[in-house]
Amino acid sequence: MTKLSKLKIILGITYLAIVVLVVFLFFYYHIYSYVNADFIKNNRQDIFKFRDTHIFLISVGFFLFCILWVFLLGFGSPLTILAGFIFGPILGSMLLLFGCSIGATLLYIFANNYFRDLVFDYFGNRYKNLSDHFKNNDFSYLLFLRLVPGIPFQATSLIPVLFDMNIKNYFFATILGMTPATIILVSLISGISSKVEAGADFNLNLLSDPKVSIPLAALAVMVLVVNFIKQKFFKKKI
């Protein structure tokens, strides 16, 4: 075994150990409870005050956390809630898009170098039918996979390893594919946040506010359009 092979094994084991540790701490200390409706409602004044006082530091910290979270195979819903609630639709969407795209790209590079065999074992048979299509137009196919609802973000981050996708194409396909859903969902959370900040309760009356109803309608339209494109052009390919 060469020194490079040993280094890859050590790095791979270290990465897996960190992922397991983060998952354990996330559930052991109930960190997920800090992004639920009750916690936000009960602590909204303190949260908003802290946000207004330290907006730059919080933005930088959130951006770096997004990169690390995605790199460690974290799921996206907590980040989306935090982005919309704390930063609003514009800044929140930008931080989330670039943070997650950079994190996913770093994950792709790392997996392509150190976990390629593992990715092939897990995804190889499921997505081998995409081989020719990815080789011909990897940008368009990853772009669409990012758009399709229901496919886990972690999976779409690792599937391109099967086809040794160009890193630049990977990054731009990721950020463009994430853009519609990210803007819509962050705007939706931001609309709910503005109502909470005003003291409103979590109930169906929130739907009467255009800041909530418009993103919901846009989300429904996006799902319909993506499913139509999938059935029309990608039904036999995905």
C-alpha positions in Angstrom: 0.0 0.0 0.0 1.4 3.4 -1.0 1.7 6.4 1.3 -1.0 8.2 -0.9 -3.4 5.2 -0.4 -2.8 5.3 3.4 -3.4 9.0 3.4 -6.7 8.6 1.5 -7.8 5.9 4.0 -6.9 8.1 7.0 -8.7 11.1 5.5 -11.7 9.1 4.6 -12.0 7.5 8.1 -11.5 11.0 9.7 -14.3 12.4 7.5 -16.7 9.6 8.4 -15.9 10.0 12.1 -16.6 13.7 11.9 -19.9 13.1 10.1 -21.0 10.5 12.7 -20.0 12.9 15.6 -21.9 15.8 14.1 -25.0 13.7 13.7 -24.7 12.4 17.2 -24.3 15.8 18.7 -27.2 17.2 16.6 -29.6 14.7 18.0 -28.1 14.2 21.5 -28.3 17.9 22.3 -31.6 18.3 20.4 -30.1 21.1 18.3 -33.1 20.6 15.9 -35.3 22.1 18.6 -33.8 25.5 17.9 -35.3 25.8 14.5 -38.9 24.8 15.3 -41.9 27.1 15.5 -42.2 27.2 19.3 -38.6 28.1 20.0 -38.7 30.9 17.4 -42.0 32.2 18.7 -40.9 32.2 22.3 -37.5 33.8 21.7 -38.3 36.0 18.7 -37.5 39.4 20.3 -34.0 38.2 21.5 -33.3 36.6 18.1 -34.2 39.7 16.2 -32.3 42.0 18.5 -29.2 39.9 18.3 -29.6 39.8 14.5 -29.9 43.6 14.1 -26.8 44.2 16.3 -24.5 41.6 14.7 -25.8 41.2 11.2 -22.3 41.1 9.5 -20.8 38.6 11.9 -23.9 36.4 11.7 -23.9 36.6 7.9 -20.3 35.4 7.7 -20.8 32.8 10.4 -23.9 31.4 8.6 -22.2 31.4 5.3 -19.3 29.3 6.7 -21.7 27.1 8.6 -23.6 26.4 5.3 -20.4 25.3 3.6 -19.4 23.0 6.5 -22.9 21.6 7.0 -23.3 20.6 3.4 -19.8 19.2 3.2 -20.7 17.0 6.2 -23.8 15.7 4.4 -26.2 17.8 6.4 -29.8 18.1 5.2 -31.0 21.5 3.9 -34.2 22.3 5.8 -32.6 23.9 8.9 -30.4 26.1 6.7 -33.4 27.2 4.7 -35.4 28.1 7.9 -32.5 30.0 9.4 -31.8 31.9 6.1 -35.4 33.1 5.7 -36.0 33.8 9.3 -32.8 35.7 10.1 -31.7 37.3 6.8 -34.8 37.8 4.7 -35.4 36.8 1.1 -32.5 38.6 -0.6 -29.5 38.2 1.7 -30.8 34.9 3.0 -31.1 33.4 -0.5 -27.6 34.7 -1.5 -25.9 33.3 1.6 -27.7 30.0 1.2 -27.1 29.6 -2.5 -23.4 30.3 -2.4 -22.7 28.6 0.9 -24.5 25.4 -0.1 -23.0 25.4 -3.7 -19.5 25.8 -2.3 -20.1 23.1 0.3 -21.5 20.7 -2.3 -18.6 21.4 -4.6 -16.1 20.6 -1.9 -18.0 17.5 -1.0 -17.9 16.4 -4.7 -14.2 17.0 -4.9 -13.5 15.1 -1.7 -15.8 12.2 -2.5 -14.4 12.0 -6.0 -10.9 11.6 -4.6 -11.5 9.5 -1.4 -14.9 7.8 -1.6 -15.3 7.1 -5.3 -15.6 3.3 -4.8 -18.2 3.8 -2.1 -20.2 6.1 -4.3 -20.1 3.6 -7.1 -21.2 0.8 -4.8 -24.2 2.8 -3.5 -25.3 4.7 -6.6 -23.8 2.9 -9.5 -26.7 0.5 -10.3 -29.4 3.1 -9.6 -28.1 5.7 -12.0 -26.0 3.8 -14.6 -28.7 4.7 -17.2 -27.6 8.3 -16.9 -24.1 7.6 -18.0 -24.4 8.5 -21.7 -26.6 11.5 -21.0 -24.2 12.9 -18.4 -21.2 12.4 -20.7 -23.0 14.3 -23.5 -24.4 17.2 -21.3 -23.5 16.9 -17.7 -24.4 20.5 -16.9 -28.0 20.2 -18.1 -28.6 16.9 -16.3 -27.2 18.0 -12.9 -29.1 21.3 -13.3 -32.3 19.3 -13.7 -31.5 16.9 -10.9 -31.1 20.0 -8.6 -34.5 21.2 -9.7 -36.4 18.0 -9.3 -38.3 17.9 -5.9 -37.9 14.8 -3.8 -34.3 13.9 -4.7 -32.1 14.3 -1.6 -29.5 17.1 -1.9 -26.8 14.7 -0.6 -27.6 12.3 -3.5 -27.5 14.9 -6.2 -24.2 16.1 -4.7 -22.6 12.7 -5.1 -24.2 11.2 -8.2 -21.8 13.3 -10.5 -18.9 11.3 -9.0 -20.1 8.4 -11.1 -19.4 10.4 -14.3 -16.3 12.4 -13.1 -18.1 15.7 -13.9 -16.1 18.9 -14.5 -15.8 20.9 -11.3 -16.8 24.2 -12.9 -19.8 22.7 -14.6 -20.7 21.1 -11.3 -20.6 24.4 -9.3 -22.6 26.4 -11.8 -25.2 23.7 -12.4 -25.6 23.4 -8.6 -26.1 27.1 -8.0 -28.4 27.6 -10.9 -30.4 24.5 -10.2 -30.9 25.5 -6.6 -31.9 29.1 -7.3 -35.7 28.8 -8.0 -36.5 26.6 -5.0 -34.1 28.5 -2.7 -35.6 31.9 -3.5 -39.1 30.6 -3.1 -38.6 28.8 0.1 -36.5 31.5 1.8 -39.1 34.1 0.7 -41.8 31.9 2.2 -39.9 31.5 5.6 -39.1 35.2 5.5 -42.8 36.1 5.0 -43.7 33.9 8.0 -40.9 35.5 10.0 -42.2 39.0 9.4 -45.6 37.9 10.7 -44.0 36.3 13.8 -42.0 39.5 14.4 -45.2 41.4 14.4 -46.6 39.0 17.0 -48.9 36.9 14.8 -49.7 33.3 15.8 -48.8 30.2 13.7 -52.1 29.4 12.0 -53.9 29.4 8.7 -54.4 33.1 8.9 -50.8 33.5 7.8 -51.9 32.4 4.3 -53.8 35.7 3.9 -50.5 37.6 3.8 -49.1 38.0 0.2 -45.6 37.5 1.6 -46.7 34.0 2.4 -49.3 33.2 -0.2 -47.2 34.3 -3.2 -44.2 32.1 -2.4 -46.6 29.2 -1.8 -48.2 29.7 -5.2 -44.8 30.1 -6.8 -43.7 26.8 -5.2 -46.7 25.0 -6.5 -46.1 26.3 -10.0 -42.5 25.3 -9.9 -43.3 21.8 -8.8 -45.8 21.5 -11.7 -43.4 22.9 -14.3 -40.5 20.7 -13.1 -42.7 17.6 -13.2 -44.0 18.5 -16.7 -40.4 18.8 -17.9 -39.5 15.5 -16.3 -42.4 13.7 -17.9 -41.8 15.4 -21.3 -38.0 15.1 -21.6 -36.5 13.0 -18.8 -39.0 10.3 -18.0 -36.9 7.5 -19.3 -33.6 9.0 -18.3 -34.0 9.6 -14.6 
